[in-house]
């Protein structure tokens, strides 16, 4: 069963993002969150709900993510058109943190050399801190997001000049 705190955290994350609709199913339980211009609506359906309730198809939430990341990518592709640049993208919706804690320095800064298993940042989602790795060997050319910024799935975080 979903905990009320988990649902509240989901509502907050979706409210801050450009996602209009979110659907999640786990162990036969289903939660559907829809956002319109004025409020967030929450729907909860137990697995044994009548078929008529469960039959309404929903568009996948991921369809909203590319639209949200287009403005962030547009200046980058115009400014940094280089075949050797690799984009490190966010694997999830969450909050970007450049360092493990406010007192510590950032994992990386522009000009730093990284290996493919180097940690470059943390993405927090639902109170879980996920370490994001560089994915390639190279040099950090540009950091595309600010510390504490909400990021979308697939949003570019870093540009790396691959070696």
ROGUPA-642177 format. One record per residue (C-alpha): residue number from 0; residue in one letter; chain; x, y, z. Coordinates in Angstrom, 3 decimals, padded with zeros to 6 digits. Each point is the difference from the previous one (the first is absolute). Layout:
! residues N
SITE;NUM;A;A;X;Y;Z
...
END
This chain:
! residues 163
SITE;0;X;A;000.000;000.000;000.000
SITE;1;X;A;001.244;003.481;-000.838
SITE;2;X;A;000.994;002.135;002.972
SITE;3;X;A;-001.504;003.463;000.199
SITE;4;X;A;003.491;001.563;000.233
SITE;5;X;A;001.039;-001.713;-003.253
SITE;6;X;A;-003.123;001.310;-001.721
SITE;7;X;A;000.639;003.521;001.309
SITE;8;X;A;003.597;-000.130;-001.259
SITE;9;X;A;-001.194;-001.152;-003.432
SITE;10;X;A;-002.507;002.844;-000.108
SITE;11;X;A;002.725;002.532;000.843
SITE;12;X;A;002.371;-001.348;-002.674
SITE;13;X;A;-002.696;-000.070;-002.670
SITE;14;X;A;-001.254;003.449;000.981
SITE;15;X;A;003.509;001.436;-000.533
SITE;16;X;A;000.473;-001.797;-003.338
SITE;17;X;A;-001.617;000.449;-003.388
SITE;18;X;A;-001.579;-003.454;000.166
SITE;19;X;A;-003.797;000.217;-000.301
SITE;20;X;A;-000.809;-003.603;000.830
SITE;21;X;A;001.736;-002.767;001.985
SITE;22;X;A;-000.975;-003.645;000.388
SITE;23;X;A;001.727;-002.566;002.228
SITE;24;X;A;-000.893;-003.596;000.755
SITE;25;X;A;001.681;-002.217;002.604
SITE;26;X;A;-001.085;-003.351;001.455
SITE;27;X;A;-003.497;000.356;-001.418
SITE;28;X;A;-000.515;003.517;001.364
SITE;29;X;A;-000.296;002.911;-002.390
SITE;30;X;A;000.344;003.743;000.497
SITE;31;X;A;-000.890;002.603;-002.610
SITE;32;X;A;000.882;003.686;000.436
SITE;33;X;A;-001.259;002.600;-002.454
SITE;34;X;A;000.927;003.647;-000.065
SITE;35;X;A;-001.928;002.798;-001.624
SITE;36;X;A;000.621;003.735;000.025
SITE;37;X;A;-001.489;000.614;003.440
SITE;38;X;A;000.509;-003.122;002.087
SITE;39;X;A;001.345;-003.532;000.329
SITE;40;X;A;-002.642;-002.708;000.061
SITE;41;X;A;000.722;-003.334;001.587
SITE;42;X;A;-001.644;-003.281;-000.912
SITE;43;X;A;000.540;-003.313;001.771
SITE;44;X;A;-001.311;-003.314;-001.254
SITE;45;X;A;000.448;-003.277;001.885
SITE;46;X;A;000.853;-003.012;-002.165
SITE;47;X;A;-003.427;-001.548;000.538
SITE;48;X;A;-001.898;003.086;-001.299
SITE;49;X;A;-002.748;-000.681;-002.564
SITE;50;X;A;001.256;-000.439;-003.561
SITE;51;X;A;-001.918;003.091;-001.146
SITE;52;X;A;002.162;002.196;002.241
SITE;53;X;A;003.306;-001.551;-001.081
SITE;54;X;A;-000.866;-000.025;-003.715
SITE;55;X;A;000.722;003.698;-000.606
SITE;56;X;A;003.347;000.117;-001.859
SITE;57;X;A;002.461;002.709;000.968
SITE;58;X;A;002.718;001.567;-002.095
SITE;59;X;A;003.468;-000.833;001.332
SITE;60;X;A;001.513;002.732;002.163
SITE;61;X;A;003.293;-000.220;-001.899
SITE;62;X;A;-001.622;001.668;-003.022
SITE;63;X;A;000.145;003.349;001.845
SITE;64;X;A;003.710;-000.263;000.837
SITE;65;X;A;001.464;000.682;-003.485
SITE;66;X;A;-002.039;003.203;-000.304
SITE;67;X;A;001.393;001.218;003.319
SITE;68;X;A;003.614;-000.668;-000.956
SITE;69;X;A;-000.139;001.580;-003.485
SITE;70;X;A;000.557;003.603;001.202
SITE;71;X;A;002.992;-001.069;002.100
SITE;72;X;A;001.555;-001.871;-002.929
SITE;73;X;A;-000.599;002.555;-002.747
SITE;74;X;A;002.699;002.529;001.038
SITE;75;X;A;002.445;-002.804;000.776
SITE;76;X;A;-000.187;-001.609;-003.439
SITE;77;X;A;000.414;003.372;-001.707
SITE;78;X;A;002.860;001.050;002.265
SITE;79;X;A;001.901;-003.284;000.329
SITE;80;X;A;-000.369;-001.865;-003.312
SITE;81;X;A;002.827;-002.533;000.364
SITE;82;X;A;-000.136;-003.716;-000.770
SITE;83;X;A;002.339;-000.746;002.926
SITE;84;X;A;-002.355;001.472;002.610
SITE;85;X;A;-001.974;-002.516;002.019
SITE;86;X;A;-003.087;001.072;001.953
SITE;87;X;A;-000.408;-001.455;003.469
SITE;88;X;A;-003.776;-000.095;000.393
SITE;89;X;A;-002.169;-000.349;003.079
SITE;90;X;A;-001.298;-003.571;000.334
SITE;91;X;A;-002.975;001.198;002.083
SITE;92;X;A;-002.077;002.944;001.157
SITE;93;X;A;001.451;001.485;003.170
SITE;94;X;A;002.153;002.698;001.567
SITE;95;X;A;003.567;000.523;-001.272
SITE;96;X;A;002.767;000.311;002.588
SITE;97;X;A;003.565;000.789;-001.077
SITE;98;X;A;001.566;-001.198;003.284
SITE;99;X;A;-000.681;-002.667;002.632
SITE;100;X;A;-000.856;002.683;002.601
SITE;101;X;A;-000.111;003.816;000.150
SITE;102;X;A;003.338;000.120;001.857
SITE;103;X;A;001.847;-002.123;-002.581
SITE;104;X;A;001.350;001.200;-003.345
SITE;105;X;A;-001.737;-000.990;-003.241
SITE;106;X;A;000.781;-003.434;-001.423
SITE;107;X;A;001.175;001.616;-003.263
SITE;108;X;A;000.419;003.419;-001.572
SITE;109;X;A;000.704;001.131;-003.563
SITE;110;X;A;003.420;-001.168;-001.120
SITE;111;X;A;000.143;-003.043;002.312
SITE;112;X;A;001.048;-003.355;-001.440
SITE;113;X;A;-002.417;-002.870;000.672
SITE;114;X;A;-000.035;-003.728;-000.603
SITE;115;X;A;-003.130;-001.905;-000.941
SITE;116;X;A;-000.574;-001.123;003.611
SITE;117;X;A;000.658;003.436;001.561
SITE;118;X;A;-002.915;001.419;002.011
SITE;119;X;A;-000.966;003.384;-001.438
SITE;120;X;A;-003.102;000.872;002.040
SITE;121;X;A;-002.926;-001.272;002.059
SITE;122;X;A;-003.656;-000.034;-001.036
SITE;123;X;A;-002.431;-000.155;002.933
SITE;124;X;A;-003.343;-001.637;-000.675
SITE;125;X;A;-002.442;-000.837;002.803
SITE;126;X;A;002.661;000.366;002.723
SITE;127;X;A;002.360;-002.373;-001.847
SITE;128;X;A;003.369;001.422;-001.044
SITE;129;X;A;001.155;-001.541;-003.287
SITE;130;X;A;003.640;000.438;-001.026
SITE;131;X;A;000.353;000.745;-003.711
SITE;132;X;A;003.135;-001.178;-001.811
SITE;133;X;A;001.769;001.654;-002.941
SITE;134;X;A;-000.622;-002.931;-002.417
SITE;135;X;A;003.082;000.948;-002.100
SITE;136;X;A;003.638;000.909;000.481
SITE;137;X;A;000.686;003.641;-000.763
SITE;138;X;A;-000.083;003.608;001.176
SITE;139;X;A;-002.991;001.920;001.364
SITE;140;X;A;-000.618;002.819;-002.495
SITE;141;X;A;-003.166;001.487;001.456
SITE;142;X;A;-002.405;-000.483;002.919
SITE;143;X;A;-003.497;000.623;-001.332
SITE;144;X;A;-002.024;000.166;003.252
SITE;145;X;A;000.185;001.852;003.299
SITE;146;X;A;000.416;-001.573;003.436
SITE;147;X;A;-003.418;-000.723;001.529
SITE;148;X;A;-001.803;000.223;-003.363
SITE;149;X;A;-002.849;-002.394;-000.792
SITE;150;X;A;000.955;-002.101;-003.042
SITE;151;X;A;-002.097;-002.083;-002.370
SITE;152;X;A;000.602;-003.497;-001.317
SITE;153;X;A;002.433;000.182;-002.936
SITE;154;X;A;000.984;003.622;000.677
SITE;155;X;A;003.678;000.669;-000.815
SITE;156;X;A;002.038;000.716;003.146
SITE;157;X;A;003.586;000.161;-001.282
SITE;158;X;A;001.894;000.202;-003.273
SITE;159;X;A;003.133;-002.147;-000.053
SITE;160;X;A;002.716;000.061;-002.646
SITE;161;X;A;000.496;-003.742;-000.453
SITE;162;X;A;003.509;-001.392;-000.350
END
